[in-house]
Amino acid sequence: MTATAVKLEKSQAEKALSAQAALLNEVTKRLAQKNSDNGKVSVSKMDKTQHVFYQLAWMTAQQRVAENFIVYAWDASKGTGEMEQKMALTFVAETVSNIRSELAARPAEYELTYQELFSKLFSDEINVYVEAASKMENYEAIVDKIVDLGHFGAYGLSEDHENFRGIFKDFAENVVVPHAEHVHRHDDLIPQEIINGLKDMGCFGLCIPEQFGGIQPDDRPDNISMLVVTEELSRGSLGAAGSLITRPEIMSKALLKGGTEEQKNKWLPLLASGEKFAGIMVTEPNYGSDVAGVSVTAKEVDGGFVINGVKTWCTFAGYANLLLILCRTESDPSLKHRGLSILLAEKPSFDGHEFSYKQEGGGTIQGKAIGTIGYRGMHSYEVSFEDYFVPKENLLGGDAGRGKGFYFQMEGFAGGRIQTAARANGVMQAALEAALRYSQERKVFAKPIYDYTLTKFKIAKMAMIVQATRQYTNYVATLLDEHKGQMEATLVKLYASKIAEWVTREAMQIHGGMGYAEEYPVSRYFVDARVFSIFEGAEEVMALRVVAKDLLDQALAS
């Protein structure tokens, strides 16, 4: 049977994905056996072939996004139809092509033989499916259907969440977008109009239960609401709105995980109302994702602790008046991450790119914003502490929380990572919309560039990526709601962050010379997207130390 004679079916995609999943699982098992000592994964062995484990994480991310896309496309409750199904079938074919190309390039490094690889992933059935699903006519049909329908695919949300999305979509378009370019070009502060508007809408209490003044149900988490809001605000502007709820979300989850009842009752209502704005201080000049090396100290004194040292990349630290600080409270260096605790420190709120504050007892905190190519409005600071006093009651978890700061922080960062995926989805969506709009307006050689097949191919591929990433992000949110999915939150952060660069790059390219000009916001989308693979955990660390290691741990345990 030739590719031209094939009628694409869901079963073909499922068979190809199943064969690929089986082979990836086998690769993971073999790599786990090779890179273990006494039944435990050896990071030092993994580090000898980091590129293999980086690619294992990346391939696994692609695989799981594709698997979920197929499920979504045929779920009648999501409001999907023929367009979403065609998108999924084509996306799966691309995924299979990508993964088997990587494995074929270096099979021995993945503990495979060419015979195994070709017999399992290059069968006639899979080859015919991939060729048929990858035909240009499918991409053209997808993008033409997008134009006919006036949307890029069903969001698949409940009625309540869809209404929620509509409210924040309107806010982003009417309040955020008018300020977005000014904030970006002038590296200005987030306008008070945006902050006050989100306060009034209860936005800062999205991840805080109702009993503490938030809007999350007391009986269950609701990560979908947080993702919906984050995506729409990021579609308006990443720096001026999309990241505003990230820091209170991280702090709230750390409090809910490890805080005493007194701490929860004191701080959560203040965060929910926006009376307290959160700043998160984990990274240091010499230590980023390697938090075990944190050197900022918190020495116990009468009535509390004094903090000394320097933190960096502290986003919104100037305006924030409540800081979550990961400190070394235990002097024994052998304790590594078990010697870390979290302190909640208060300070006044400051405007501008620099601030300095001296306590009555003489302790000081100073900060200066770091210039960045994008992600402007939030401002990320380098902050120094000198004998900065924090009362003992602000030790997260009290005496029982001492030495557990790393674990409390990780609870917050899991939410921060999935929220980063939502931020990437919002920026990608904005870029996709801009690319389609410009392609229909701009004429080259006497016809709109939309009419050229290469443009249609790009827009269709962008639309597939955005929809597939969004749906997997939402799926991972349901896992987090069930107190699962920590690794998957990192997985989708890894995928969305990396793929957002391609989507925004192609949107910029479709704009041609005007894409490089600040006259069009697509240049902002491109530089904003670049930060996703760096903050909330660098791409390489997430791939190697979290995703790949977890996959190998699971393989050894099975």
Residue, then its C-alpha position, 0 to 999 in steps of 0.5 A: m500500500t502506498a502513502t497516497a492510498v492511505k486513509l489516516e486513522k487513529s489506530q495507525a497513530e496509536k500503533a506507531l506511538s505504542a511501538q515507539a513507547a516500547l522501544l523508548n522503555e527498552v532503551t531506558k531500561r538498558l541505560a539504567q542498567k549500564n548507569s547504575d551501581n548497587g541497584k541505584v542510578s549513578v549520576s557520575k556515570m550519567d554525566k559521562t554521556q550527558h547528550v544521551f540523557y538530555q535526548l532521552a528526556w527530550m524524546t520522552a517529552q515529545q512522546r508523552v505530548a503526542e500520546n496525550f494529543i491523540v487522547y484529547a483529539w478523540d475526546a468528545s467532551k473536549g469539543t474536538g472535531e475533524m481539525e483537531q484529529k488531523m492535527a493530532l495525526t500529523f503531529v504524531a507523525e512528526t514526533v515519530s520522525n523526530i525520535r527515530s531519526e535521533l535513535a538512528a543517528r547513534p543507536a549504539e549509544y542508546e544500547l540499540t542495534y540497527q536491526e532492532l531499531f529498523s524492525k520496530l520503528f521502520s516497519d512498512e506499516i509505520n513508514v506508510y503512516v508517517e509518509a501519508a500523515s506528513k504530506m503537505e496537503n494535511y498541513e494546508a487542510i489544517v491551516d485552511k480549516i483554522v481560517d474557516l473556523g476562526h480559531f486554532g482548536a478547542y481548548g477542551l475546558s469545562e464551562d466554568h474554566e472557559n468562562f474564567r478564560g474569557i474573563f482574563k482574555d478580556f482583561a489581557e486585551n483591554v488592560v494589559v496589551p495597551h501597556a505591553e509595548h511601553v513596558h518592554r521598550h522602556d524597561d518600565l515597571i508594571p503599571q499599577e492599573i494591571i496590579n490593582g485589576l488583578k487584585d480586584m479579580g482575586c488573581f493572587g489567591l488562585c492557589i490559596p484555599e478559600q479558608f485562607g482567603g483565596i479562591q481555590p476550593d478547600d476540598r481540592p486543588d485547582n491547577i487548571s484555573m491557575l494555568v488558564v489565567t497564566e496563559e491569557l495574561s502571558r498572551g497579553s504580556l509575559g513581563a507585564a502580567g503573565s508572571l505576576i501570579t508565579r511568585p505568590e503561587i510558589m510561596s503559597k504552595a511552600l506555605l501549604k506544604g510546610g507552614t505551621e497553622e499560625q503561619k498559614n493563617k497569617w500569611l496566606p490571606l495577605l498573599a491572597s488579597g495582594e496586600k503582601f507581594a511575594g519575592i522568591m530568593v533561591t538562586e545565588p551568583n555561584y549556585g543556580s539549580d544546584v541548590a545543595g551549594v547554597s551559601v547564603t547563611a541564616k545564623e540563629v541569634d536571640g529572637g530569630f536569625v540574621i541573614n548574610g550573603v547574596k541572592t540573584w535573579c530575584t524577580f520582582a524583588g523591589y516591589a515585593n514586601l514578603l520574601l521567601i529566602l532559602c538559607r543555610t541554617e546548619s553550619d555542617p557542610s556535609l548536610k548539603h541540601r538537608g542544611l537548608s531552611i526557608l525564612l520569610a522576610e519582610k521589607p518595604s515595597f520599592d519602585g525603580h531599578e534599585f532599592s536599599y533598606k536599613q532595619e532599626g537594628g542595623g541590618t540591611i538589604q540592597g538590590k539592583a535590577i539586572g538588565t535583560i533582553g526581554y521579560r521586562g516589567m518584572h525586573s530581576y534583581e541581585v540582592s545582598f543581605e548584611d545581618y538582616f534580621v528575621p524573627k524566629e516565628n518566620l522560620l517556615g514550619g517552625d523548629a520542625g521545618r528546620g533543614k527542610g527548606f529544600y523540600f518545601q521549595m520543591e513543592g512550590f517549584a513544581g507549580g512554578r514549572i507547570q506555570t512556566a509551561a502555561r506562560a510559554n503557551g500564552v506567548m506562543q499563542a500570541a505569536l501564532e495569532a500575529a503570524l496568521r494575521y500578518s500573513q494574510e495582510r502582507k503581499v509578496f509577488a502580488k499575493p498574500i504570503y498566506d497563500y504560499t505553501l511554506t507559510k501554510f506549513k509553518i502556521a499549521k505546524m505552529a498551531m499543532i505545537v501550541q495545541a499539543t503543548r497546551q493539552y499536555t500542560n492541562y493533563v499534568a495539572t490534573l496529576l498535580d491536583e491528585h498530588k502526583g506528577q512532579m516529574e511530569a511538571t518538569l517534563v512539560k516545562l522542558y518541552a514547552s520552553k524549548i519549543a516556544e523558541w521555535v514557534t516565536r522564531e517562525a512567527m518572527q520570520i513570517h513577519g520578515g524585516m518587520g519581525y526584527a523591528e520593535e514596531y510589531p510585538v512579535s519581536r517581544y514574543f521572541v526575546d521573551a520566549r528565550v527566558f523559559s528554558i533558563f528560569e524556573g530550572a535551566e533546561e539542561v538541569m531539568a533534563l538531566r537531573v530531574v527527568a532522565k534520572d527519574l526515568l532511570d529510577q523508575a526503570l530500575a524499580s520496575 
